[in-house]
Amino acid sequence: MNADPIHRAVGSARHARGFAAARLLFWGLLMVWAVISWNVAGPISENMQSRINDLSVIPGAGLVMRDPSGVFYHVNAAGRARAIFPDLAPPVYREVCLDCTLVTGEQLSQTNDFCISGSRKTLPNLQFEIPCRTWAPLGEGHKVLAFGFFFVPLLGFWILRAMLQSRAAKKASGG
């Protein structure tokens, strides 16, 4: 009886099990790397300036209101206001905004003429920007950083692997 077909069949089965184990290890390491990326991005994003569209979710931050003439005001928790757009008044809250209407987070997110920004670490202290330079809403910076920490090393790995495979193919072909 010829033993070669049997040995080949057993060898291919071992290879398939080894390939499956390697694939499982790869996906396991990828999941671990995703968790590490998420946890590394957290403390870094705490210091990032983020755009704040909805002040009502931040205790003690106050509200954004608008008077009939189109001037936007930041109203603090004590009910005192200061103008923030079109002209940014000094950080002194003296006025009372009697004819003002509440500006929603959705309305704030639709304008880039001005915005409110702050970092998670310094809330409820706010900065007002005219025009808005901050791009990421509060909470999104963490996701962007985690994605970058996760994907950039993988992209580097794939590029390095492709370069090494190309080099090996050139050597094998005699080039």
N, C-alpha and C positions, 0 to 999 in steps of 0.2 A: 504494500500500500504506500502511496506517495504521501509523505508527511508535509511537503511544502504548502499545499492548499490549506491544510489545517493550521499550520503555523502562521500563515498569512491572515487567516480569519481571526485567530486569537490575537495577533498583533494589531489588527485594525480595531478590534473591540477594545483593547487596552488603550490604543491611541484615542478612540472616541471618548472613553471614560476620562482620560487625561485632559482632553480638550474641554470636556464639560466641566471638569474641576477647575481648570484654568479660567474658563469663562465665568464660573461662579465666583472665583476669587477676584477677578477683575471687577465684576459688578458690585461685590461686597466692598472692595477698596474704593470704588467710585462713590458709593453711598456714604462711607466714612469720610471721604474727602468733601462731600457736599455738606455734611454736618459740621466739619471743621471750618469750612468756608463761611457758613452761616454764623457760627460762634465768633470767628475772628472779625467779621464785618460789624457785629453788634457794637462793641465799645468804640470803634472808629466812627461809626455813624452817629453816635451820641453827640459828637462835637461838630457835626456838619450843619451848616446853615441850610434850613429847609423852608420852603414856602408853606405858609399856614393859611388855609382858605376858610376854615371853620373855627372861629374863636370859642364857640360855645362848648366845645369838647375839652377845653383847657381851663381848669378851675383858676379863677382870679385873673384871667386875661382880658375880660371885658367884652365889648361888642363893637362892631363897625356899623355906623348909622350914616344916613345921608339926608341933608336938608333939601327943601324944595328948589334951591338955586343950584344944586348939583355938587355941593361941597361935601366931601366924606370926612367923618369924624371918628376918632377912636374914643369910645366912652368907657371909662374904667369902672370898677366894681362899685365905687362910691357915687356913680351917676354923673360925674364931671367929664367934660369932653375937651378934646383938642383937635384941631384941623390936621388931616393927614394928606389930603389931595384936593385940589391941584397944587396947593402950596403946603409944605410940611411946616407946621408950627413948632416952636420949641417945646420940649417935653414938660409943659406946665399945664395941668388940668384945672382950668378955672371956669370955663363956660358950661352952661347947661343947654343941652340940645332939645328944645321943646317941640319943634315941628319936624323932628327927624323920624325917618322910617328905618327899620332894620334892614341891613344888607345881608343877604344869605351867602353861605359858602359857595353855592353854585354861581352866583353873580360875581363874587370875588375871583373865582377861578377862570372866568371868561375875560378878564382884563390883564394886560401886561403893562398898562400905564403906571400902575403902582401895585405893590403887594406888601404883605406882612411876612416877615421871616424871623426865624429864631432857631436855636438848637435845643434838642431835648434836655440837655444839661442845664440850660439857663432859663427854661420856661418857668414862670409866665412872663419873663422879660422879653419884650418884642422890639424888633427893629422895623422901620418902615422904609421901603425902597421906592424911589421915583427916578427912572423907570425900573421895572422889576428886573433884577439880574439873577435871582435865584430860580433854578429850573425845577428842582425836585420837590414835590409836595412832602409834607411831614410823613415819615414812614416809608417812603419810596427809596430814599438814599441807602437804607440798609439792604434792600433787595438788589439794587444796582451793584453795590459793593460786593455782596455775596456772590452774585453772578460773575462779576469780574474775577474775584479770587478763585472761583470754581473753574471757569472756562479758560482763562488765559494760560495757566499751566498745562491744561489738556491740549490746547491748541499748539503750544510749544512742543509738547510731546509728539503730537501727530506730525508736525512739520519736521522735527528731528528724525522721526522714524521713516518718513518718506525720503528724506535726504540720504539716510543710511542705506535704505533699500535700493535707491537709484545708484548709489556708489557701488554696492555689491553687484547689481545687474551689469554695470559697466565693466567691472573686473571679470565677471564670469564670461562676458562676451568677448573679452580680450581688448577692450577699448581703453 
